[in-house]
Amino acid sequence: MRTNFGADDQAWFFTISSRMVRPPLKTPAQGAQTRIYLASSPEMDGISGQFFVNRKPKTANKIAYDTDMTARLWRVSADLVKGTSA
């Protein structure tokens, strides 16, 4: 998604590479369209556990279906946020 993340970074490589990558990326408004659709469309009532791209269901990368890997990711994420406060 096209944002200003890193715009003030002084590293020359990041400055150049971010300018080359940026044009094909979606704007924040474009990037939000699928999420808005999923949250507000009556057609999506009762739909759960699917992966969507451009308002259409897609098959996620096969690693997303690896229960051992997803359990590990959950544990690592939980460990990383332990002790942090909102």
N, C-alpha and C positions, 0 to 999 in steps of 0.2 A: 504494500500500500504506500502511496506517495505521501510522505509527511516531511516535516523539517527536522526529523531525528538526525543528529550529527551535523547539522548545518553549521554549527560553530566550531566543529572539530578542526584543529590545526594540522592534522596529519595529511600530507599531500596525497597519499594513496587513497584515503577515504574520500577526500574532496573530489578527486577525479573519478573514482569508481562510482560514487553515489550519483554523479551527474550522468554517467553513461547508463546506469541501471534505471534511473528514475522515469524516463519517458514512457516505457511500456506499463508501468505500474498504475493501478487504479487510484483515483482520488479517494479520500476518506468517504465522501458521499456515495461513490460507486461501490466501494468496499462494504458499505453498510446495507446496501439494498437487499441482499439475500437474508441477512439477519432480521431486517425489518419485516420482510415478507414472511419469514418463518414464525416470527413472534405475533404477527397480526392477521394473517390470512386464515379464514375459516377452513380453507382446504387442508390446512396443516393440523387441525384439531385431531388429537390422538396419535399423531406421528411422533415417534421417538426412536432414538438410537440409530438414526441415519446420518450420513455425511452428505452435505449439499454444496454444490458449486454453481454459481449463477442461477440460483433458484431451482436447480434440478438435482435429484439424488444421484450420487456417484459412488463408486466403490473406492473406499479409502485404500491407502497403501497397505500391503499385506501385513506389515509390522503392527498396524493398529488392531489386528485380530489375534495377535500373539498374547494370550492371557498371562504367560510368565513375564513377558516384557512390560505389559501394562501394569501388572502388580508391582513390578520393580520400580517403574516410573512413579507410581503412587507412593511407594515407601520413600523413595529418594525425595520427592516433592514434600512429603510430610516432614521428613527430617530437616529439610532446608527452611521450612517455615516455623519449626518449633521455636518457641520462645519469642517470636516476633509479635508485636502488637499493632493493631490497626490504628 
